[in-house]
Amino acid sequence: MQYEEILHRCFRCGFCKLPSDYSDINCPAYLRYRFESFSPGGRMWLIRAWLDGNIQADARFQEVLFSCATCNNCVEHCIFPKFKDQLLNAFIAAKAALVDEGRLPPQVRDYLTRLLEHGNPYKMPRKKRGNWASELGIESYAGQEYLFYVGDVGSFDESGARIARSVANVFRKLGLSFGILGEKEGSDGNEARALGETELFKHLAERNIDVFKQLGVEKVVTLSPHGYNALKNDYPELGGEFQVFHYTQLLVERLPAIELPDSPDFAFPRKATFHDPCYLGRHNQDYESARQVLDLLPGIERVEMKRSGADALCCGGGGGNFFTDLVSSGAETAAKVRVREAADTLGADMLGADKGAGFLVTACPVCTLMLEDAVKSQNLDGRIQVREISELVAEQLF
Amino acid sequence: MSAYQALVDIVGSDRVSEDLVERYLYSRDSGAQPAGQADYVVLPKTVEEVQQVLRLANSRNIPVTPLGGGLSLSGLVVPRRGGIVLDMKRMDRILEVDEMNRYALIEAGVSQGALREYLKQHHPRFQHSTPEAPPTATVTGNALIQGHGHISPRYGVNSDMIGGMEVVLPTGEITRIGSCSLDEKWFTKGPMPDLAGLFVGWYGTTGVATKLSLKIFPKPAFREVMAFQTDAVDLLPEAISEVMYLDMAEDFFLIMQEKPDWMNHAFLVVIVSGHFKEEIELKKSAYKNLFKNFHGGQPIGFVRDLHPALEKRFLDVPPLAALAADFREGGGFQYTGAILSVDQVPAAWHRGIEIAHQYDMICSYVHQVLQGNSVMFGFNYSFNRGDEKDIERARMALEDSNRVTLELGGMIWKGERPAQQMVLEKMDPNTAGLIKRVKALLDPNGIMNPGNWEVP
């Protein structure tokens, strides 16, 4: 197995499951299960035990591996500089080995099967990929400056499509030259890669790369940080060299040129706290674009959660978990802890129906949906509102 | 009903496992000791759950091994005879911090990092004594194994800082020790018979601590590191004595590494602190002058430009001491924590280097001076977890340094089971007999962490 040579070097000191101030658990899988086996260090030791023949790849071992949300907190906080960067790669390599053997949790198998058979996990026909934009009259890509790559969640999930429309409307208002692929678009494959289905990822990526090249695409702007990560970091190895942007990175460049209203559509300042998507933050070190966008909006007072930036607690939706649900069920999940942290940060003084709710803002459709569900389950509906940042921007522009 | 089903009935299916992956992982720790065998892993959330688990175990003679952070490195939490591993980290609430009466009341699974950050956020004028361990180590675990921490040279080891405990006995009784046994006050463990002593240093063989009250201390605004360098190892006891006599140090370490060459000396690392700038300047001045006339002023020199990495290493709380595990690119680290009288430091220093060389290792020392009475002398061994021969070498080096420790009249801190046997063999028979009687009284069926402090 690739990266096998680092497995024995893990001391299991546990820095990997914490934020930099050590105050709380920052690993979604360990937070959900609380057995050491679900911590990054436990995973390292168990993979080694499996390769050495001391344990089998049974259902529990599969659960241990596939519950990893690929949030990169372990890579960020491991204290061993000589191998820390390979931790997540080792987990993905182990998952790939299980995929090769066909030993997968049923939820993962079903997700990958749907992706393979339908090109998306929603079992929707390809021709409906552009339906999210049907009433907007957005042009198909034909040499515009940017290709707006929407991805599976933005194309097929109802809330994801709402966010995609919001971003598209903001682009138009900003005068961005862009087009979409519609039914020519395919899944970005980021989750397939994270789940160790490297051949499927390759297949999906190469198909997109071919389409991009045929259409002469040079610049791609993505809706989701997950797609941004795949296109930016993994497509080049397959010959897909494009300039890739997350949409917040274009907003921060162009929004200052637009005259925003002096006062927002809400009657008083709102507190807002930003939840860093892992594939924008820890995986790609962009902690600032979305915050700068937020700071441009009138009537918004930005406050930081204790765990933010490189210390942000993942929503638990990465690594395919948004679809497979391995770490999002149960009493104590990352998303539930995260929305409670947001509620604490936003403070009681701004809460209550008469004053309006504080905003938990993010810049990722997966995070948005995970956090929205958690807000409902924690009965925080009246206290905080989860908002995708493009929606906040759109409210100011229209 | 099977034991597994009975455990599920107590804590729920999400918090008990008999799966192979958990049994494998909870059967070993990060040190060089051989693996054991866990049959069940249980994550209790309440004292009542602990009580029910112990009642069940006691009624069925199932061994129980309580586990905190699992970082003693000496196999103390490795189940030797099967049974239940009770992972206490799910009991992780900080229940109360009383600044006026200077204690923090916590559940047994609270980590060092969590308490430290909580105090920083909510009680910034106070601190607890944090060990040279990763932040995942539990506060209760370190206190129960008589661990030390930063500020121990001034205030004592962590077990001296206990102000009260809640303990579940092996037979299931929930017992409180200290002022909390009379009232909901957790500020002192006495005056009364020192019942905490029935659970401190016993490695979980007499009961399961579920709550702990720990003293907290003022946190001075200023801290600085000072270092002195010498090759006169034989003068170290006198030098240690002088540093401690001045009584102004917050912390005090002796360090040495054979590589790189500039580290191949004995360094006395003194950390001074103060609430006021003037105070810390006075302390620094006093220490700077301490060795000016010491044996003619030559043997011990003040280090003027301390390497920034060293300064950071000793100012960081907790330090990244775990980095030693990758010195040999092998992920393994273990040490004999010898508690030595100060006068035995030179002899141990020389013997430790000999042992390291005998096993083809580079010698590396970090010792902490404890209140002037003793030194926690660390015989440190990094090893390659991927190489069985290297692990065996580390075990043999450990055994040799345990033997040296006892030859020098010292004691072994958190010794692994073979070390405990060495200690028991040397111990006054009546003392060993008393240990045996106390264990039998509290744990009549011998279910608690069997193999530890096992008097023949």
Interface residues (C-beta under 8 A of the other chain):
Chain A: H8 R9 C10 F11 R12 C13 G14 F15 K17 L18 D21 Y22 S23 D24 Y33 R34 F35 E36 S37 G42 W45 L46 A49 N54 I55 Q56 D58 R60 F61 V64 I79 F80 K82 F83 G330 A331
Chain B: D14 R15 S17 D19 L20 V21 E22 Y24 L25 Y26 S30 V41 L43 G69 G70 L71 D87 K89 R90 S111 Q112 G113 A114 R116 E117 Y118 K120 Q121 P134 P135 T136 L320 A322 L323 A325 D326 E329 G330 G331 G332 F333 N384 R385 G386
